[in-house]
Amino acid sequence: MTAGFSYDLASEQLKRGWVETNGVCPTREMMRYLAKEPLSFEPGTQWQYSFCHDVLAALVEVVSGMQFSAFVSQYIFEPLEMKHSTFDDRTVNREELMAQYRYDAERKCLVNCGKENQGFKLGRAYESGGAGCISSVDDYIRFAEALRKENVLLNTKTSRLMWSNQLNEACLNTFSQDRVRDYGYGLGVRCPQMYSTKKDFGWGGAGGAFLAISPQSGYSLLYVQHVLDSPVQAVKGELVNILDGALA
């Protein structure tokens, strides 16, 4: 998230990509359009939530020679028996999908946004590295536990690299996850700073979920709430404090 990209889902180049691919929007092809957008800042000087993980999905396709969803299915979903996780919304029973809500701050109420894609799926064939996977609570916990236990999905060296801070001081100054300097940012997750008493790594998510994984304390915590712009998003970190306190 320090490469200088934005998260503008309706940028001129991405809209052009949708038109020129007839709404198909293959992942790698769309990254070519994204590359034509001007960067927001010099890479490595700031932290900004963005399409960075989508670029990594395209990189996975280039390196592996596989479609991103096929790679994830072969190396993550199938080994962990995540039977309710997919990037293809056409294969999902709509009756089993939960509606997404948005918090209306002005009216102080929740607005039902329905079950449709909330904009992160740019086209029919687009497989986002940062959004778009449809899953379940049980599957997500399987995934979280596999990250907690070393040498299941990742070897020990890679695991520890993932949950170690990768931000320089300039980027830390613009990192806003939880607005707490106890955390830095590793490889796709918030992670404890070396001087911090925090033990968990994980992420929040625009849709209202909150994930905390603590290999040291031996737990994975998942809070699920389908609310965009949730008014309690910033305080979900207290769940970690409560759980750590109870375990202590």
BAFI-3210 file (N, C-alpha, C; in Angstrom, 3 decimals, decimal comma, padded with zeros to 6 digits):
// residues 248
n [1|2|3|4|5|6|7|8|9|10|11|12|13|14|15|16|17|18|19|20|21|22|23|24|25|26|27|28|29|30|31|32|33|34|35|36|37|38|39|40|41|42|43|44|45|46|47|48|49|50|51|52|53|54|55|56|57|58|59|60|61|62|63|64|65|66|67|68|69|70|71|72|73|74|75|76|77|78|79|80|81|82|83|84|85|86|87|88|89|90|91|92|93|94|95|96|97|98|99|100|101|102|103|104|105|106|107|108|109|110|111|112|113|114|115|116|117|118|119|120|121|122|123|124|125|126|127|128|129|130|131|132|133|134|135|136|137|138|139|140|141|142|143|144|145|146|147|148|149|150|151|152|153|154|155|156|157|158|159|160|161|162|163|164|165|166|167|168|169|170|171|172|173|174|175|176|177|178|179|180|181|182|183|184|185|186|187|188|189|190|191|192|193|194|195|196|197|198|199|200|201|202|203|204|205|206|207|208|209|210|211|212|213|214|215|216|217|218|219|220|221|222|223|224|225|226|227|228|229|230|231|232|233|234|235|236|237|238|239|240|241|242|243|244|245|246|247|248]
n.u [000,814|002,071|002,735|001,794|-000,624|-004,213|-007,577|-009,563|-012,379|-013,781|-012,173|-010,955|-009,384|-009,926|-012,641|-012,486|-011,216|-013,236|-015,090|-013,593|-013,026|-015,439|-016,889|-015,812|-013,274|-010,647|-008,328|-005,447|-005,436|-006,874|-005,088|-003,240|-004,569|-004,858|-002,212|-001,850|-002,858|-002,063|000,290|-000,447|001,454|005,014|006,349|006,825|006,873|004,546|001,670|-001,144|-004,399|-005,340|-005,309|-003,254|-003,165|-004,646|-002,999|-001,053|-002,475|-002,621|000,099|000,532|-000,808|000,840|003,333|002,658|001,310|-001,311|-004,862|-005,970|-008,030|-007,995|-005,451|-005,646|-007,677|-006,472|-004,230|-005,090|-008,010|-008,842|-006,917|-007,509|-010,097|-012,084|-015,024|-016,997|-016,097|-015,357|-014,590|-016,389|-019,399|-021,546|-021,827|-022,874|-025,398|-027,935|-029,732|-028,297|-026,613|-025,692|-027,128|-025,641|-025,038|-025,164|-023,995|-025,805|-024,755|-025,905|-028,655|-028,436|-028,820|-029,149|-028,778|-030,091|-028,188|-028,546|-027,800|-026,062|-022,977|-020,696|-019,229|-016,518|-015,924|-014,846|-015,565|-016,958|-015,047|-013,204|-010,932|-010,281|-007,459|-007,718|-010,365|-013,697|-013,837|-016,128|-017,270|-017,550|-018,228|-017,219|-015,376|-013,600|-012,515|-011,147|-009,159|-007,901|-006,914|-005,106|-003,187|-002,353|-001,129|002,011|003,741|001,609|-000,004|001,996|005,574|007,656|009,526|008,426|005,908|006,569|007,764|005,570|003,993|005,600|006,566|006,733|006,981|008,537|009,562|008,348|006,165|004,813|003,839|001,641|000,063|-003,013|-004,403|-006,434|-005,535|-003,504|-000,290|000,873|000,728|002,161|002,525|002,506|002,946|000,347|-001,201|-002,109|000,291|002,102|004,205|007,733|008,247|005,817|003,159|001,227|-000,012|-001,229|-001,949|-003,617|-006,623|-009,075|-011,318|-013,478|-016,129|-016,963|-015,995|-013,701|-010,505|-008,294|-005,288|-003,354|-000,502|001,221|-000,431|-002,186|-004,697|-007,387|-009,370|-012,473|-014,655|-017,762|-019,583|-021,861|-021,572|-020,987|-018,984|-019,153|-020,057|-018,721|-016,346|-013,748|-013,335|-013,158|-010,832|-010,757|-011,812|-009,687|-008,165|-009,909|-010,052|-007,335|-006,999|-008,757|-007,562|-005,171]
n.v [-001,216|001,155|002,022|004,134|004,063|004,681|004,185|004,498|003,541|004,318|005,526|007,283|005,742|003,092|002,968|003,220|000,810|-000,973|-000,443|-001,028|-003,725|-004,811|-005,070|-007,317|-007,319|-008,658|-009,565|-009,092|-007,557|-005,291|-004,173|-003,109|-000,904|000,465|001,114|003,293|005,393|008,386|008,383|008,792|009,647|009,673|006,464|004,619|006,700|007,247|005,775|004,351|003,204|001,090|-000,050|-001,841|-004,571|-005,744|-005,453|-007,230|-009,605|-009,837|-010,131|-012,624|-014,193|-013,862|-014,919|-017,530|-018,563|-019,172|-018,561|-016,175|-016,930|-019,698|-020,334|-019,539|-021,247|-023,791|-023,698|-022,671|-022,634|-025,367|-027,092|-026,269|-026,954|-025,062|-024,737|-022,973|-020,722|-018,443|-016,737|-016,390|-015,159|-016,229|-018,856|-019,029|-019,610|-017,433|-017,172|-017,793|-015,716|-012,817|-009,618|-006,423|-003,590|-000,038|002,552|005,386|008,373|010,853|010,425|008,597|005,778|002,402|001,463|-000,693|-002,155|-004,187|-007,342|-007,180|-006,790|-004,501|-002,718|-003,376|-005,400|-005,103|-006,007|-008,769|-010,861|-010,076|-010,516|-009,641|-008,888|-007,666|-007,534|-008,921|-011,706|-014,182|-015,559|-017,506|-017,374|-019,654|-020,645|-018,508|-018,523|-020,953|-020,222|-018,144|-019,575|-021,219|-019,371|-018,613|-020,915|-021,891|-023,053|-024,235|-022,910|-021,091|-021,031|-020,829|-018,680|-017,023|-016,468|-014,961|-012,804|-011,702|-010,759|-008,749|-005,363|-003,370|-000,778|002,383|005,297|007,569|006,485|005,288|007,517|008,169|006,015|004,741|002,719|001,770|004,002|003,911|003,925|001,664|-000,286|-001,370|-001,943|-004,923|-007,473|-006,987|-006,913|-005,399|-005,088|-005,764|-003,213|-003,313|-002,347|-002,514|-003,694|-005,131|-008,136|-009,203|-009,762|-008,679|-007,470|-004,894|-003,970|-002,734|-003,552|-004,016|-006,123|-007,633|-008,791|-010,599|-012,147|-014,120|-015,634|-015,928|-015,831|-017,775|-017,668|-017,017|-014,398|-013,418|-010,975|-010,282|-008,061|-006,716|-003,903|-001,032|001,875|001,765|002,979|002,050|001,041|001,921|001,189|-001,498|-002,757|-002,979|-005,412|-007,152|-006,312|-007,016|-009,815|-010,547|-009,699|-011,410|-013,892|-013,525]
n.w [000,000|-000,444|-002,905|-004,379|-005,694|-006,057|-004,750|-006,567|-007,873|-010,033|-011,923|-014,834|-016,590|-015,767|-016,311|-019,034|-019,589|-018,953|-020,970|-023,322|-023,001|-023,165|-020,790|-019,603|-018,346|-017,567|-015,006|-015,260|-017,580|-016,805|-015,019|-016,701|-017,648|-015,236|-014,801|-016,398|-015,062|-013,270|-010,556|-007,057|-005,291|-004,689|-004,827|-001,802|-000,032|001,305|002,978|001,592|001,236|-001,392|-004,871|-004,685|-003,846|-005,810|-007,971|-007,162|-007,383|-010,149|-010,606|-009,417|-011,282|-013,519|-012,638|-011,795|-013,960|-013,909|-013,655|-011,282|-009,432|-009,768|-008,848|-006,124|-005,325|-005,676|-003,951|-001,526|-000,889|-001,455|-000,039|002,586|002,820|002,270|001,414|000,777|-000,483|-003,027|-006,135|-008,055|-008,475|-009,753|-009,106|-006,647|-004,224|-004,036|-001,988|000,221|000,584|002,439|003,032|002,325|004,346|004,874|006,936|007,637|008,464|008,786|009,161|011,121|010,920|009,590|006,206|003,846|001,414|-000,316|-001,994|-004,035|-005,925|-004,536|-006,044|-006,169|-007,895|-010,941|-013,448|-015,386|-015,448|-013,631|-011,008|-007,987|-005,990|-003,593|-002,827|-003,228|-003,009|-002,195|000,764|003,825|007,386|008,724|006,818|006,712|009,260|009,147|007,341|008,792|011,011|009,713|009,004|011,497|012,515|011,946|008,997|007,680|005,610|004,987|005,262|008,236|008,097|006,085|007,188|009,472|008,283|007,033|009,182|010,210|010,630|007,728|007,021|006,475|008,383|007,275|005,891|008,015|009,287|007,778|007,933|008,859|010,119|012,678|013,918|015,750|016,992|017,910|016,090|013,014|009,490|007,799|005,434|003,899|006,177|009,355|011,955|015,018|016,352|017,119|019,688|020,894|023,058|021,907|020,331|018,169|014,646|011,648|010,072|009,236|007,287|004,766|004,664|007,248|008,801|011,201|011,897|013,929|014,633|016,718|017,053|019,220|021,503|020,839|019,431|017,070|016,072|014,885|013,880|012,551|010,606|008,522|007,550|005,907|006,364|009,142|012,352|014,548|013,762|014,368|017,003|017,238|017,784|020,489|021,068|020,928|023,113|025,175|024,887|025,187|027,798|029,136|028,669|029,972]
ca.u [000,000|002,970|003,203|001,322|-001,931|-005,392|-008,633|-010,634|-013,027|-014,419|-011,209|-011,176|-008,729|-010,652|-013,890|-012,096|-010,961|-014,540|-015,673|-012,788|-013,064|-016,867|-017,349|-015,202|-012,272|-009,705|-007,511|-004,178|-005,740|-007,270|-003,911|-002,599|-005,273|-004,498|-000,842|-001,889|-003,290|-000,941|000,417|-000,849|002,653|006,220|006,330|007,674|006,851|003,278|000,820|-002,499|-005,215|-005,353|-005,388|-001,989|-003,366|-005,140|-001,794|-000,405|-003,241|-002,141|001,461|000,386|-001,161|002,023|004,362|002,177|000,726|-002,677|-005,824|-005,840|-008,984|-007,543|-004,299|-006,134|-008,431|-005,569|-003,261|-005,689|-009,363|-008,946|-006,199|-008,147|-011,501|-012,942|-015,975|-017,966|-015,325|-015,232|-014,567|-017,426|-020,708|-022,570|-021,930|-023,339|-026,837|-028,234|-030,473|-027,325|-025,854|-026,196|-027,186|-024,685|-025,669|-024,321|-024,451|-026,101|-024,381|-026,823|-029,919|-028,083|-029,521|-028,562|-029,483|-029,856|-027,630|-028,840|-026,805|-025,280|-021,589|-020,622|-018,343|-015,136|-015,759|-014,878|-016,179|-017,382|-013,925|-012,237|-010,701|-009,525|-006,624|-008,048|-011,799|-014,442|-014,005|-017,323|-016,894|-018,406|-017,517|-016,475|-014,228|-012,647|-011,813|-010,190|-008,056|-007,196|-006,182|-003,979|-002,157|-001,838|-000,266|003,083|003,995|000,384|-000,028|003,278|006,612|007,895|010,219|007,480|004,885|007,089|007,967|004,253|003,498|006,604|006,367|007,509|006,881|009,528|008,969|007,472|004,920|004,118|003,155|000,384|-000,673|-004,115|-005,118|-006,732|-004,978|-002,678|001,082|001,319|000,732|002,689|001,879|003,390|002,613|-001,102|-001,887|-001,532|001,118|002,641|005,541|008,653|008,177|004,435|002,691|000,244|000,478|-002,044|-001,919|-004,914|-007,119|-010,472|-012,106|-014,513|-017,462|-017,327|-015,404|-012,465|-009,755|-007,086|-004,652|-002,236|000,232|001,819|-001,473|-002,878|-006,099|-007,828|-010,620|-013,154|-015,920|-018,376|-020,679|-021,982|-021,925|-020,036|-018,918|-019,640|-019,640|-017,905|-015,183|-012,488|-013,188|-013,173|-009,582|-010,989|-012,081|-008,391|-007,811|-010,787|-009,653|-006,022|-007,195|-009,390|-006,581|-004,160]
ca.v [000,000|002,320|002,131|005,366|003,906|005,103|003,170|005,131|002,488|004,905|006,378|007,350|004,623|001,855|003,017|002,932|-000,621|-001,667|-000,277|-001,674|-005,186|-005,176|-005,420|-008,555|-006,807|-009,626|-008,922|-008,568|-006,517|-004,068|-003,574|-002,302|000,389|001,126|001,624|004,558|006,439|009,012|007,985|009,809|010,119|008,913|005,197|004,490|007,905|007,306|004,585|004,697|002,064|001,245|-001,237|-002,571|-006,022|-006,174|-005,580|-008,467|-010,714|-009,943|-010,664|-014,060|-014,813|-013,849|-015,813|-018,911|-019,005|-019,593|-017,528|-015,929|-017,755|-021,087|-020,425|-019,474|-022,474|-024,936|-023,608|-022,215|-023,123|-026,833|-027,701|-025,929|-027,364|-023,872|-025,135|-021,905|-019,541|-018,375|-015,425|-016,425|-014,989|-016,984|-020,198|-018,904|-019,592|-016,081|-017,269|-017,925|-014,464|-011,814|-008,260|-005,431|-002,362|001,153|003,426|006,759|009,179|011,987|009,920|007,674|004,514|001,500|001,400|-001,962|-001,963|-005,365|-008,403|-007,010|-006,353|-003,112|-001,896|-003,830|-006,294|-004,145|-006,608|-010,162|-011,765|-009,427|-011,187|-008,670|-009,388|-006,960|-007,605|-009,687|-013,116|-014,488|-016,619|-017,683|-017,236|-020,885|-020,694|-017,461|-018,995|-021,953|-019,473|-017,449|-020,564|-021,681|-018,339|-018,617|-022,077|-021,821|-024,214|-024,788|-022,231|-020,412|-021,510|-019,951|-017,456|-016,169|-016,032|-013,902|-011,636|-011,131|-009,981|-007,791|-004,057|-003,112|000,649|003,315|006,302|008,438|005,761|005,115|008,767|008,253|004,779|005,130|001,574|001,880|005,263|003,582|003,693|000,354|-001,151|-001,007|-002,680|-005,945|-007,834|-007,080|-006,928|-004,613|-005,963|-005,017|-002,633|-004,047|-001,848|-002,573|-004,843|-005,831|-009,436|-009,693|-009,166|-008,885|-006,321|-004,543|-004,216|-001,730|-004,121|-004,061|-007,241|-007,353|-010,020|-010,521|-013,454|-014,011|-016,893|-015,970|-016,140|-018,983|-017,501|-016,243|-013,731|-012,840|-010,277|-010,037|-007,092|-006,253|-002,488|-000,072|003,123|001,454|003,972|001,422|000,409|002,328|000,667|-002,970|-003,222|-003,266|-006,841|-007,777|-006,002|-007,811|-011,216|-010,678|-009,562|-012,626|-014,972|-013,251]
ca.w [000,000|-000,492|-004,291|-005,002|-006,332|-005,309|-004,780|-007,336|-008,651|-011,214|-012,621|-016,283|-017,257|-015,461|-017,090|-020,415|-019,649|-018,947|-022,305|-024,351|-022,818|-023,194|-019,450|-019,116|-017,396|-016,982|-013,980|-015,787|-018,568|-016,101|-014,410|-017,747|-017,637|-013,983|-014,944|-017,137|-014,139|-012,553|-009,156|-006,073|-004,603|-004,988|-004,102|-000,630|000,805|002,040|003,000|001,144|000,837|-002,841|-005,722|-004,612|-003,767|-007,114|-008,794|-006,743|-007,973|-011,534|-010,526|-009,161|-012,553|-014,397|-012,110|-011,712|-015,215|-013,612|-013,295|-009,842|-008,683|-009,834|-007,950|-004,748|-005,077|-005,575|-002,872|-000,258|-000,649|-001,445|001,099|003,856|002,713|002,280|000,384|000,511|-000,881|-004,481|-006,773|-009,093|-007,835|-010,492|-008,540|-005,266|-003,952|-003,554|-000,730|001,299|000,701|003,366|002,485|002,814|004,838|004,993|008,011|007,232|009,629|008,937|009,718|012,202|010,716|008,614|004,925|003,175|000,068|-001,104|-002,089|-005,261|-005,838|-004,093|-006,875|-006,208|-009,038|-012,040|-014,623|-015,221|-015,222|-012,744|-009,735|-007,217|-004,903|-002,358|-002,531|-004,219|-002,669|-001,413|001,689|004,998|008,655|008,982|005,917|007,077|010,455|008,682|006,748|009,864|011,795|008,899|009,097|012,873|012,687|010,963|008,142|007,101|004,316|004,791|006,170|009,376|007,674|005,348|008,141|010,331|007,430|006,785|010,324|010,670|010,019|006,507|006,707|006,999|009,260|006,483|005,625|009,292|009,613|007,034|008,161|009,735|010,656|014,106|014,412|016,909|016,560|018,355|014,917|011,713|008,406|007,248|004,057|003,759|007,475|010,437|012,787|016,155|016,312|017,978|021,058|021,342|023,843|021,078|019,886|017,050|013,320|010,993|009,319|009,466|006,084|004,533|004,868|008,662|009,535|011,934|012,094|014,747|014,774|017,647|017,231|020,548|022,493|020,403|019,030|015,910|016,411|013,722|014,139|011,248|010,605|007,134|007,604|005,374|007,152|010,482|013,345|015,591|013,140|015,000|018,365|017,228|018,374|021,898|021,187|021,185|024,493|026,051|024,798|025,815|029,239|029,646|028,620|030,987]
c.u [000,852|003,430|002,722|-000,010|-003,035|-006,374|-009,854|-011,246|-013,645|-013,465|-011,435|-010,571|-009,449|-011,999|-013,617|-011,841|-012,245|-015,168|-014,920|-012,704|-014,503|-017,370|-016,766|-014,146|-011,384|-008,723|-006,233|-004,408|-006,094|-006,089|-003,119|-003,267|-004,925|-003,121|-000,784|-002,375|-002,068|-000,913|000,025|000,360|003,833|006,205|007,305|007,677|005,582|002,648|-000,573|-003,224|-005,510|-005,535|-004,122|-002,189|-003,943|-003,971|-001,076|-001,146|-002,807|-000,729|001,445|000,063|000,050|003,037|003,922|001,697|-000,702|-003,577|-005,813|-006,769|-008,568|-006,358|-004,751|-006,896|-007,498|-004,702|-003,840|-007,044|-009,422|-008,168|-006,881|-009,620|-012,450|-013,956|-016,979|-017,266|-015,088|-015,118|-015,666|-018,806|-021,825|-022,779|-022,511|-024,861|-027,184|-029,007|-029,523|-026,491|-026,513|-026,170|-026,082|-025,465|-024,660|-024,887|-024,616|-025,875|-025,357|-028,131|-029,715|-028,869|-028,779|-029,422|-029,107|-029,389|-027,911|-027,686|-025,892|-023,842|-021,535|-019,568|-016,928|-014,870|-015,948|-015,549|-016,404|-016,231|-012,895|-012,149|-009,733|-008,682|-006,981|-009,503|-012,452|-014,593|-015,260|-016,998|-017,904|-017,564|-016,659|-015,228|-013,161|-011,846|-010,794|-008,936|-007,222|-006,357|-004,972|-002,847|-001,539|-000,837|000,799|003,251|002,733|000,215|001,339|004,323|006,908|008,536|009,267|006,408|005,368|007,422|006,636|003,782|004,573|006,410|007,303|007,558|008,048|008,813|007,998|006,136|004,122|003,325|001,830|-000,445|-001,752|-004,857|-005,209|-006,218|-004,142|-001,274|001,663|001,446|001,473|001,937|002,892|003,076|001,110|-001,878|-001,287|-000,741|001,734|004,002|006,431|008,528|006,791|004,158|001,638|000,852|-000,203|-001,680|-003,261|-005,313|-008,567|-011,302|-013,262|-015,913|-017,850|-016,734|-014,139|-011,785|-008,514|-006,563|-003,439|-001,558|000,790|000,800|-002,328|-004,334|-006,231|-009,188|-011,211|-014,487|-016,506|-019,578|-020,760|-022,429|-020,778|-020,109|-019,441|-019,152|-018,771|-016,643|-013,900|-012,276|-013,159|-011,883|-009,716|-011,309|-010,793|-007,982|-008,621|-010,337|-008,293|-006,127|-007,791|-008,402|-005,505|-004,657]
c.v [001,272|002,613|003,389|005,254|004,487|003,936|003,745|004,097|003,008|005,840|006,297|006,149|003,296|001,822|002,726|001,431|-001,423|-001,604|-001,114|-003,195|-005,689|-005,683|-006,698|-008,238|-007,889|-008,909|-008,298|-007,423|-005,212|-003,399|-002,756|-000,931|001,169|001,770|002,958|005,718|007,074|008,552|009,144|010,409|009,249|007,615|005,174|005,685|008,037|005,916|005,031|003,440|002,184|-000,088|-002,104|-004,086|-006,570|-006,347|-006,883|-009,694|-010,928|-010,514|-012,173|-014,789|-014,910|-014,888|-017,272|-019,460|-019,482|-018,388|-017,395|-016,818|-019,215|-021,308|-020,466|-020,747|-023,655|-024,898|-023,156|-022,874|-024,650|-027,476|-027,442|-026,327|-026,174|-024,013|-024,050|-020,607|-019,565|-016,926|-015,305|-016,349|-015,738|-018,374|-020,199|-018,903|-018,247|-016,095|-017,337|-016,655|-013,519|-010,438|-007,398|-004,195|-001,230|002,030|004,846|007,651|010,325|011,548|008,965|006,366|003,676|001,437|000,091|-001,701|-003,154|-006,346|-008,254|-006,598|-004,861|-002,289|-002,400|-004,812|-005,452|-004,689|-008,090|-011,104|-011,201|-010,157|-010,342|-009,344|-008,767|-007,024|-008,574|-011,162|-013,271|-015,676|-016,711|-017,523|-018,472|-020,991|-019,689|-017,873|-020,075|-021,266|-018,787|-018,417|-021,106|-020,662|-018,310|-019,745|-022,083|-023,147|-024,953|-024,207|-021,641|-021,012|-020,444|-018,632|-016,501|-015,626|-014,838|-012,644|-010,920|-010,284|-009,117|-006,470|-003,832|-001,623|001,439|004,404|007,207|007,763|005,532|006,359|008,910|006,977|005,038|003,964|001,675|003,188|005,047|003,251|002,398|-000,602|-000,512|-001,809|-003,649|-006,199|-008,085|-007,048|-005,890|-005,584|-005,137|-004,407|-003,377|-003,631|-002,012|-003,809|-005,637|-007,126|-009,920|-009,036|-009,466|-007,660|-006,054|-004,866|-003,256|-002,246|-004,315|-005,208|-006,800|-008,679|-009,745|-011,936|-013,287|-015,368|-017,040|-016,371|-017,334|-018,805|-016,793|-015,679|-013,112|-012,253|-009,917|-009,117|-006,508|-004,796|-001,643|001,205|002,919|002,477|003,373|000,780|000,698|001,707|-000,859|-003,552|-003,535|-004,741|-007,596|-007,547|-006,836|-009,268|-011,436|-010,600|-010,813|-013,786|-014,793|-013,600]
c.w [000,000|-001,915|-005,005|-005,720|-005,454|-005,286|-005,496|-008,282|-009,942|-011,958|-014,129|-017,004|-016,986|-016,192|-018,559|-020,597|-019,688|-020,334|-023,329|-024,196|-022,794|-021,846|-018,891|-018,053|-016,767|-016,065|-014,539|-016,768|-017,879|-015,415|-015,430|-017,833|-016,366|-014,096|-015,686|-016,270|-013,468|-011,101|-008,240|-005,358|-005,024|-004,172|-002,931|000,285|001,632|002,080|002,578|000,667|-000,651|-003,562|-005,642|-004,609|-005,067|-008,088|-008,445|-007,277|-009,418|-011,574|-010,279|-010,461|-013,477|-013,937|-012,158|-013,048|-015,058|-013,409|-011,776|-009,021|-008,669|-008,897|-006,494|-004,383|-004,840|-004,325|-001,526|-000,014|-000,511|-000,287|002,445|003,894|002,905|001,132|000,019|000,116|-002,388|-004,938|-007,824|-008,457|-008,546|-009,907|-007,134|-005,195|-003,322|-002,243|000,463|001,502|001,695|002,694|003,098|003,247|004,828|006,101|007,488|008,445|009,873|009,597|010,888|012,111|009,683|007,368|004,241|001,745|-000,842|-001,144|-003,294|-004,953|-005,521|-004,835|-007,012|-007,343|-010,299|-013,294|-014,405|-014,882|-014,241|-011,412|-008,922|-006,140|-003,568|-001,965|-003,504|-003,951|-001,810|-000,527|002,827|006,255|008,925|008,105|006,322|008,308|010,093|008,119|007,831|010,693|011,035|008,894|010,491|013,086|011,578|010,221|007,715|005,698|003,981|005,712|007,221|008,963|006,985|006,279|008,954|009,548|007,206|007,958|010,980|009,935|008,840|006,170|007,281|007,792|008,507|006,219|006,902|009,664|008,879|007,167|009,203|010,354|012,175|014,722|015,671|016,439|017,130|017,176|013,747|010,669|007,816|005,794|003,978|005,050|008,418|011,313|013,908|015,848|017,311|019,439|021,676|022,197|023,067|020,544|018,605|015,729|012,666|010,192|009,687|008,242|005,966|004,842|006,313|009,455|010,267|012,237|012,930|014,954|015,680|017,815|018,641|021,609|022,089|020,049|017,693|016,254|015,145|014,151|012,775|011,391|009,199|007,079|007,060|006,196|008,562|011,502|014,445|015,035|013,909|016,374|018,407|017,775|019,851|022,120|021,517|022,627|025,474|026,070|025,445|027,333|029,850|029,690|029,687|032,375]
res [m|t|a|g|f|s|y|d|l|a|s|e|q|l|k|r|g|w|v|e|t|n|g|v|c|p|t|r|e|m|m|r|y|l|a|k|e|p|l|s|f|e|p|g|t|q|w|q|y|s|f|c|h|d|v|l|a|a|l|v|e|v|v|s|g|m|q|f|s|a|f|v|s|q|y|i|f|e|p|l|e|m|k|h|s|t|f|d|d|r|t|v|n|r|e|e|l|m|a|q|y|r|y|d|a|e|r|k|c|l|v|n|c|g|k|e|n|q|g|f|k|l|g|r|a|y|e|s|g|g|a|g|c|i|s|s|v|d|d|y|i|r|f|a|e|a|l|r|k|e|n|v|l|l|n|t|k|t|s|r|l|m|w|s|n|q|l|n|e|a|c|l|n|t|f|s|q|d|r|v|r|d|y|g|y|g|l|g|v|r|c|p|q|m|y|s|t|k|k|d|f|g|w|g|g|a|g|g|a|f|l|a|i|s|p|q|s|g|y|s|l|l|y|v|q|h|v|l|d|s|p|v|q|a|v|k|g|e|l|v|n|i|l|d|g|a|l|a]
***
